[in-house]
Each structure stands twice: as structure tokens, then as C-alpha cells.
Amino acid sequence: MKVRVQFHGILVDWMGGARTEVSLPDGGTFGELLMEIKKNFSSTMPPQLRNKDQETFNRALWAMRGKDRLSELNTELKDGEEVQFFLSLAGG
């Protein structure tokens, strides 16, 4: 199945574009989507985007499906669905 991914803000620069499509197995989950993003884009992502273990993304990375924030890794995605990613950082 294919999931459309859209990046916003500085993520566009880090990911090399605003949109991509990720292939997942049927019944793929949000966790599998994150693993594919990490695998495909880790060379352009700054280390600050990951937790101290460098294996998982930190809470500053928000994923939205419509109006719902995705946070549970076992959330099942659907073919053709779009997931949007935002970096939730505040400055002063």
C-alpha cells in the first residue's frame, strides 16, 4: 500500500521536498511509516530530531492524519492516506 507524506516548515529542507510517497505492507502502521522515513531520510535529518538513543523521533515531530495527531505506533494506516509532519518548536 502507498501512504502520501507531506512535510511542513524546515522539514521540507531536511527531507529534500515537501511531498513523498512511502510503500508499506497492507495493514501498515504509523510505526512502520516512521521506520521507513528514518531509513530513507536519515542522512538529511539533523540529530536533534531524534531522542537521545538516536533510534526514535522526539516529541517535537508531530504527525497529523486529518485533524487527529498520530502518536500510537500501532495505529493502522490505509492505502492512499496522507500523513502530514510538522516540527513543533517554539522560539523567543
C-alpha positions in Angstrom: 0.0 0.0 0.0 1.1 3.6 -0.5 0.9 6.4 2.1 1.3 10.0 1.0 3.5 12.1 3.3 3.7 15.8 3.4 6.4 17.7 5.3 5.9 21.3 6.5 8.3 24.1 7.6 12.0 23.3 7.9 11.2 19.6 7.5 10.9 20.4 3.7 14.5 21.3 3.6 15.7 18.4 5.7 13.7 15.9 3.7 14.6 17.3 0.3 11.0 18.2 -0.6 7.5 18.8 0.6 5.9 15.5 -0.5 6.8 11.9 -0.9 5.1 8.6 -1.1 6.0 5.6 1.1 5.3 2.0 0.4 4.1 -0.1 3.3 2.8 -3.7 3.6 -1.0 -4.0 3.6 -2.2 -3.1 7.1 0.9 -1.0 7.7 1.2 1.0 10.9 2.3 4.5 11.9 5.4 2.9 13.5 6.3 1.3 10.2 5.9 4.6 8.4 8.3 6.2 10.8 10.8 3.5 10.3 10.6 4.0 6.5 11.0 7.7 6.9 14.0 7.2 9.1 15.6 4.7 6.7 15.0 6.9 3.6 15.9 10.3 5.1 18.3 9.8 8.0 21.2 11.2 6.1 19.5 14.6 5.8 17.8 14.8 9.2 19.6 16.6 12.0 20.3 14.6 15.2 18.1 17.0 17.1 15.1 15.4 15.6 15.8 12.1 17.4 15.7 11.1 21.0 18.9 10.6 22.9 19.0 6.9 21.8 19.0 8.2 18.2 16.6 5.4 17.3 13.3 7.1 17.7 11.9 10.6 16.9 11.4 13.1 19.7 8.1 14.7 20.7 8.9 17.8 18.6 7.9 15.9 15.5 4.2 15.9 15.1 2.3 13.7 12.7 -1.3 14.5 11.7 -3.9 12.4 9.9 -6.6 14.9 9.1 -7.4 16.6 12.4 -6.0 13.8 14.5 -2.5 13.6 15.9 -0.8 10.2 15.4 1.2 9.1 18.4 0.5 5.4 18.9 2.9 3.3 16.8 0.4 0.5 16.3 -2.2 2.8 14.6 -3.1 1.2 11.3 -2.9 3.3 8.2 -4.9 3.0 5.0 -3.8 2.8 1.3 -3.8 6.3 -0.2 -4.0 8.1 3.2 -2.0 11.3 3.8 0.1 11.9 6.9 1.4 15.4 7.5 4.5 16.1 9.6 5.3 19.3 11.5 8.1 20.3 13.7 6.6 21.7 16.9 9.3 24.1 18.2 8.9 27.4 20.0 11.4 30.2 19.9 11.7 33.5 21.7 
